[in-house]
């Protein structure tokens, strides 16, 4: 008998249906030579300190650092979990073979390996790797089973992550609680990713709080209904701005140059989990955790592919399946119809096997969403995924960017206003260029005109998204300006002031976690920084939720603000090892390298042990710190 073990009952049911295991039993399904069972996510966890020795049961500074000679696992204390585990244990010990059907990723590998270890399974194990739960995908995955040994590095990376979280979390939490907690029963939770994330929010809070605005003045003018801004930029003294304003009053504005440049804009990239969470937060104010739940539900309902991914690319072999996927999402037929009957566009920005590791970008599976029971929010998330997928096969958007340069010449040093009279287009332009530059104030205006909407048709003629700060594209259309034309204008001087950085929202925090705190708009540069991002796409939402749960942060409208406790905690942590986003990003890079056979798991664990001991020593030897509220 072959035992298949899935991560959730709903996934097990889909697998059992395909295999013909249609007889239900308590905790598993059976038939056609298969027994299909399941976990409920994690059934096992690393042992707690008191499981290793009684001395570690009591919270004591003298017991730190706690570093087990060998880490062990145990069942999570839960009656339902224990009952299901005993079913799994009985099936595995009698099995001829096991197929690991856990979620195809680092955490899924760890969950199932721990269960098999705890159940003392000794038979051969194969790995099922599936990116969607459609019948076709499951059958294809069963036809391509691989020995579990091929995924050993994936397991080692997941194990190192868990051990790293245990070493830092258990030791640092006890250390800081015992040294710095100000109230009885207060626990100061420290985490390998949680604390650097909190530090980012606290640092941004102080950047805003300590920001000192500086006034500046901007000269602009209104000509033919268009605002032109002085190319001098910001003027720091009001008298400088007032003098510039007075110098051009009553003088005609002359257009000195009109530049038109044709351009194209490629469709937006497909979604990885983080970009989907960012988009849902901006568009619908969904939390990162809510978005993960919605896209996980869509995956389990067989409508979208595996969600916990960090790539926006598809492997080249997916291209042949795309016409069928498009035809399956029936509600979008009017948008798909123009693509049918012709060869679909294949862009290297979409299809690139070298950019895909475990899984490809999130896309529809080709199942008709009208046949599934979806909540309103699930429909919204599916709509975002579907439109992104459709858009990548549309032509680029074509646009024209127009830049208009104008100038006003003053009457200073005997230059009179009638000298601005236009004798000819060439003479007027040259006249403005040759006199002393102090006598000329130059202005600039630009606009963008959509010539062919291309992929924007899929989004109703609009851009697919705003940027991370919520600003939309500047797409003002300028009137037809002619080089050399001149006429009256309305100059004005605006007093402005510099503004502080904005508080993090969940969208901008997710981006900051992805890029190790660096503000990056360019998607290719952002991809390059992902290796050093903190957390995994699948865990970032949980990290943010933990900060809320610990009452280290709160939400003010969409902004994330640190609480007094969160601020005080970061203030008392002096060890960069615990709160540096850059250093944590480097550890994350090592975990990815372990998965890719580029770094030693044993070396990583040794480094973590040394780091933990170092943190304990530094905090214990510093008697000057206090929690400051």
N, C-alpha and C positions, 0 to 999 in steps of 0.2 A: 504494500500500500504506500502511495506517495502522499506525504502531508504538505499542504500549501499553507503558509501562514501570512496573512495580510495584516495591515496596521489598524484597520477599522472594520467593523461588521459590514458596513455598506459596501466597501471595496471587496470584501470576501464574497458577498452575494453576487457581485458582477462576475467575479472570477469563477465561482461555482457554476453559474449559469452557462458560461462558455464551455466549461469542462464537462458538463453533464452531471455534476454532483448535486442532485436534486432532492436527496433525502435529508430532512432536517433532524439533527440531534441536539442535545443540550450542549451548546458551545462550539458546534461544528456542523458542517454539511458533508454528505458522503455520496459517492456514486462514480461509476465508470473507472474504478481503480484509484480514486482520489479522495482524500479527506481535507476539506478546506476549513481552516480555523482562523482565529484572529486575536489580536491584542486590542487594547483601548488606548493606543498611543503607548506611552511608557508604562510597562508593568514592573520594570526593575529600575533601580537607581544605585549610585555608588553608596557604599556603607557610610553611616554617619560616624563622627568621632567616637562616640561611646560604644560603637560596635567593635572597635579595635581594642580598646582597653578602658577599664573603669576610671582610670586617672583622667581621661579626656571627657568624662561625662560632665564633670563640674567645670564651669567657666572659670578659668584661672590663668593669670598672666604667666605663672611659672610653668604652665603646660605648653606654652607656645615657643617655637612653632610646632604645630602638629603635622608631621610628615610620615604617613604610614610607609613601612618598608615595601609593602605590596598592596595595591588597591584591590578591594573586593566589591562585589555587588550583592544586593539583597532585593527581595520583593518589596514593593511599596505597600505599607500597611493599609489594606483596604479589602474588605470581605469579598466584594465582587471581583476585584483583581485576582485575589488568591484562588477563588473558585475557578476562574477562567484559566489561570496558570496550571492548575492541577489537570484540567482537561488537556491542555497543550502538552504537558509533561507526559501524560499517559500515551497520547498519540505519537509523540516523537520517539519515545523509548521503544515503541513497537514498529516504527516506520522502516521501510526499505530505503527511502530517500526523502529528502526535504527540499522544497522549493521556497526560497526566501522571496516573498511577494511584498516586502515592505516598501514604503515610499522610496522612490529612486533618488536618494540623496544621502548626505552624511548622517543626518539624524535618523533617517529611516533604517540605515544600515546598522547603526548602533543599537537601536531599539530591539531589532530582531536578533542580533548576535547575542546580546545579553540574555534574552529569553532562551535561546538555544543552549547557551552556556549553563544557565541555571537549571535547565531541564536535563542536562547531561546527555545531550544528543550526540550520538557517535556515527550515525549513518552519513553517506555522502550528501552534500548540500549544493544545490544549484541556485543561481540568482536570476530572477525575473526582473527585467528592466523595461518599464512601460511608461510612456509619456502621456497617454490618455486612456480613459476607461471604456472606449468604444469596443464593440465585439471584434472588429477588424484589428485594432491595435493590440488587444489582449492575445488574440490568436497569433499575430505576427511575433509578439514577444515570447510566447511559449515555443514558437518554432526557432527561436534564437537564444535559448537558455545558455548561460555560461557558468563555469565552475565558480563557486563563491570565492575561491582563492584569488581570482582576478580583481576582486574588490577589497583586498586586504588593506591597501593603503587608504582607501576611503574610510574603513573602520578605524584604522589607526589615527587618522586625523580627527574623527569624531571622538575617539577615546581621549586623545590629548586635549581636546577642547573641554571635555567633561572634567578631566583631572585638573586642568588649569583653573577652571571655574571653582572646583572644590578647594584647591590649595589656597588661592587668593581669597575666595569668598569666606570660607570657614575661619581661616587665620586672621584676616584683616577685620572681619566683622567682630570677632571676639576681642581682638586687640583694641580697636577703636571704641567699642562699647565699654569695655572695662576701664579704659583710660579717660574717655572724654564724655560719656553719657552724663547728662545733667539731671535726669529724673529717674526715679526707681522704675525698673521695668522697661526703660527705653532701650531699643536696639538700634545701633547705627549700622545699617546694612551697607557693605562694600562689595562691589562686583567688578570683575575684570573688564566688562564693557559698560556696565551700568554707571560706574563712577566717572569715567572719562566723558560719557554722554552728559551726565549731570554737570560736569565741569564746563562743558561747552555752553550750557544754558546759563550757568552762573556767571561765566566770563562775559557773555553777551549782555547780561543784566547790568554788570558794572560798566561795560563800555557805554551803555545808554545812560546810566545814572551819572557817570562822571563826564559825560560829553559836554563840552562848552561850545555853544553855537557861535559862529562868527558871521557877522553881517557882510554882505557884499552887494554890489549893484550891477545890474545888467541893462545895457542899452538895447532897445529894439525899436522897430518902426513898422507901421501898418501901411502896406502899399498894395492896392488893388485887392483888398480883402485878405491878404496873406501877411502873417507876421514874419518879419525878417529879424534875425538876431545879430548883433554886432560880433564880428569875428575877434574883437579884443578880448572877449570872454568876461570873466569876473573882474570887476574893479573894486578894490578894497577900501577906497576912500570916496565918500559921497561927493566931495568937491570935484574929484576927477570925473565922476559920472555926470555931474551937473554941467561942468564945462563942456564935456562932449555933447551933451544934449543941446545946450545953447548954441553951440557951433553949427549945428545942422538944422536948427529951426528955420523955417521959411525957405529952405533950399530944396531944389528938386532932387528926387531920387532917380538915379540912372541905372538901368540894368547893364552890367558890364560883361556878363558871361552866362550862358545857358548851356548846361551839360545834360545830355540824356544818355543813360547807360542801360542797355537791356540786360536782364539777369534771369536766372531760373532758381527755383526753390524746390528741393527734393521733398518727397513726402516725409512725414515724421516717422521716426523709427518705431518698430514694433515694441510692445511692452515687455520689460522684465518686471519682477514684482515691485521693486522700489519705484520705478517710474509710474507704474499703475497706482501705487499708494499715493504718490505725489499728486497725480492728476485727479484722483478721487477726492483727496483732501481739498484741493483748490476749487474743484468744480462743485462738489456736493458736501464738503466739510466732513467727509467720513474720516474717522480715525484710522491710523495704519492697521490697527487690529481689526476694525470693522471690515476694511477692504480685504484683508487676508481671509476673513471668515466668508465673505461673499464669493471671492474667486475660488476658494477651496470647495464651497458648495457647488459652484458651476462645474468644477472639475469632477466632483463625485456624481453630478448629474449628467456627465459625459458631454458637456457642451463646450468646454475649453480644455486646453492641455495643462500639463503639470505646472502649478503656479509658483513654486518656491525656486525661482530661477534668477540668475544674475547676468543673463545675456539678452541682447536685443536682436540676435541673429537667428536665422534658420540654417540648418545644414542643407547642402545642395540636393540631397535625395528627397527632401520635402517638396521640392518644386513640382515634381510630376503629380503630386497629390492635390495641388492647389486648385485646379479647375473643379474637381469633385467637391472640395471643401466649400468653395464659393457657391456652387449650385445648391449645396445643402442648407445654407442659411437663407431660407426662403423669404423672410420679411424684408430682406435687403435686395430683392430681385431688381427693382428699378435702378439701383446703383451698380449691380453686377452685370446687367444686360449689355451695357456698352463694351464690356470686356470679353463677352462671349464671341466665339467665331473667329478669334484672332489669337495669335501667340501671346501669352502673358509676358509682361516685362519681367526680366530677371536682373535685378540690380545687385551689385557686390555689396551695397550697403544693407541688403536684406539677406541674401544667400551667401554664406561664407562658412564652410565647414570648419575652417581653422579657428573660428571664433566661438565654436560650440564645444562644450566639454560634456557635462552630464546630460544637459537638456537644452532644447532650443527655446526661443522666445514664446511668450504666451499668445496663442492664436485659437480661433474656433476649431472644433473638431470636424465640423460639417454636418452636425446633427441639427435638426430644425428646432429652434428654441420654443416655437409655438407648441411643441409636443410635450414640453416640460412645465411643471408648476413652479413658477418663479415669483419671488417677492418683487416689489417695486424696485428695491435697491439692487437686487440681483440683475434685473433687467437693465438698469443703468450701467452697471459694470460690464455686462455682456455687450451692451451697445458700444461702449468705448473700445473694447477689444475687437469687436467685429469691424467697426469703421476703420480702425488703424490697419487691420489686415487687408481690407478692401483697398484702402488708399495707396498701399505700396505698389499696386499694379496699375495705377493711373499715371498719366504723364506728369512731368514736373509742372509746377505753376510757373507761368511766364509773366514777368512784370517789367516795368520801366521805371527806373529811378531818375528823377529830375532834380538837379541841383542848380539853383539860381543865385548868382552873385550880383549884388548891387552896391552902389556907392553914393555917398553924398559929399560934395566938396564945399568947404566953408569959404567965407569971405576974408579970412585972415591974410595978412601980408599983401593986401591989395588985390587979391584974387576975387573977382566979382561974380555975382550969381549968374549974370548973363553969359559967363564963359561956359556954363553948362548947356547952353543952347546946342542942340544936336544938328551939326551940319551934314554929317553922314554917320552911319553906324560905325565904320572903322575909325573915323576921326574922334568920335565921342569916347570910344573905348580907349584909344591911345592917349587922349587928353587926360583921362582919369588915372592912367598908369604912370605918366611921366612927371607930374609936379612932385614937390616935396611931399613925402608920404604923410607928414603930420597934418596936411590939409585935407586928407581924405579919410572918411570913416566907411569902412567896408562892412557889408551885411550879407547874411547867407540864409537861404531857406531851402528845404528839400522836401520832396514828397514821393510817394510810391503809387504807381498806377498798375492795377492788375490788368494784364492784356489777355491772358488765357488762364482760367481758373485751374485747370488741370485737376490735381488731387483735391483741391479745396472744394470741389463740387460735392465730395463725399461728406463734408462738414458744413454744408449749406453756404459755401463760398467764403467761410471764415478760416482762420488759422486753426490748427488742431488743438492748440493749447496756448495759454499765456505762459510767460516765463515764471521763474520761481518766486518772483516778487509780485506776481499777479498783474503785471503791466501788459497791455495788449500792443500788438504791432502798430507803429505809426504809419498809417496808410493814407494820409491826406493827399488828395489829388490837387495839383496846382493848375491854375489857369494857363493859357498859352502866352508865355512871356517871350518878347523879342529882344534880342541883344541890341542895345543902343537906345531903346525906348526910355522915356523919362516922364516924370510927372510929380504932382504933390503927394505927400505922405504924412503920416501922423507919428512922430517920434515920441517915445516915452522912456522913462527911467524907472525901473522896478527895484525896490529894496527887497532883498531876500536874505536868507541865512542858511548856513550849512545845517544838515539834519543828521541825527545819530543813526547808527544802523538799526534795522528793524528787529524786534524780538523774533525769536524762532517761532514758526508754526510747525505743525507736524510735517508738512511738506518740505520746508527748508531744513528742518532737523534731519530728516531722512537723507536728504542730499548731502548734508554735512557729514553724517555718519558714513555715507558711501564713499566720500572723497577725503576722509580723515581731516575734516574741518576746513578744507580749502574751497573757496567760492569759485566754481568753474561752470561756465555756461556752455562752452564748446563740448559737444557730445563725445568727440574722439578723445579729447584730453580727459574727460570724465571716465571714459572706459579704461584709460591707462592708469588711473588712480584707484580703480576698484579693488585691485589686488591688495592695497594698503588701507582699504576702508575698515571700519570697526563693526563687528557683528556680522552675521550672515543675513541675506535678504529675509530668510524665514524667521529670524530671531529679533530683528530690530523692532518690530511692533511690540513684542513681549517686553523688551527692554524699556520702551517708553511707558507701557502699562505698569511695569514694576515701579518706575519712578513716581507715577501717580499713586499707586497703592501704598508706597512707603511715605507718601505725603512729602516728597522732596520737591515736587513741582505741582503747579495748578494751571488751569486753563482760564484765561481771561479773553472772552470771545474766542478768536482763533489763535491767540498768542499763548505761548508757553512761558510761564513765569516761575522762577524758583521760590520756594517757601523759605521762611527764616531758618528752618531746620536744614534745608538743602544748602543754603548759603553758608551757614555755620559749619556744616560738615566739610564742604570743600575748603573752607578757610582753615580748618585744623589739619587738613592733609597736606603735608609738605613734600611727600614723596612723589616725584614725577612719574615713577613706575606705575603708580595707582591712578593718576588722573590725566596723564598726557595722551591726547588723541593720537599723536604721531607714533609714540612708542607702542600703544595698543595696536595701531595699524600695522606696525612691523611684526608683532606677534601673529596677527591675523594672516599676514603674508606667509609666515613660516608654516602655519596650519595648512594653507593652500599648497605650499610646496611639499609638505608631507603627503598630501593627497596625490600630488603629481610625481612622487618618487624623487623629489629634489632635496629633501631634508630629512634628517633622522628623527624619528619619534622619540627615541631614547634621549637624544641630545636635547630636544625641546623640553622633556620632562625634567631633566637635570637642571636646565636653565631656570625653569619655574621654581624648583625647590630652592635653588640658590637665591633667587629673587625674593621668595617668600621669607627666607631666613634673614635676608638683608633688610626688608621692610620692618620685620619685628625688632631687629636690633636697633635700627634708626629711631623708631618711635619710643622704644623702651629707654633709650639713652637721652632723650630730649624731654626735660622736665619743664620746659617753658611754655608749652602750648596749652591753650584753653579754648573751649567752644565759646565763640563770641556771637551773641544774638543781638 
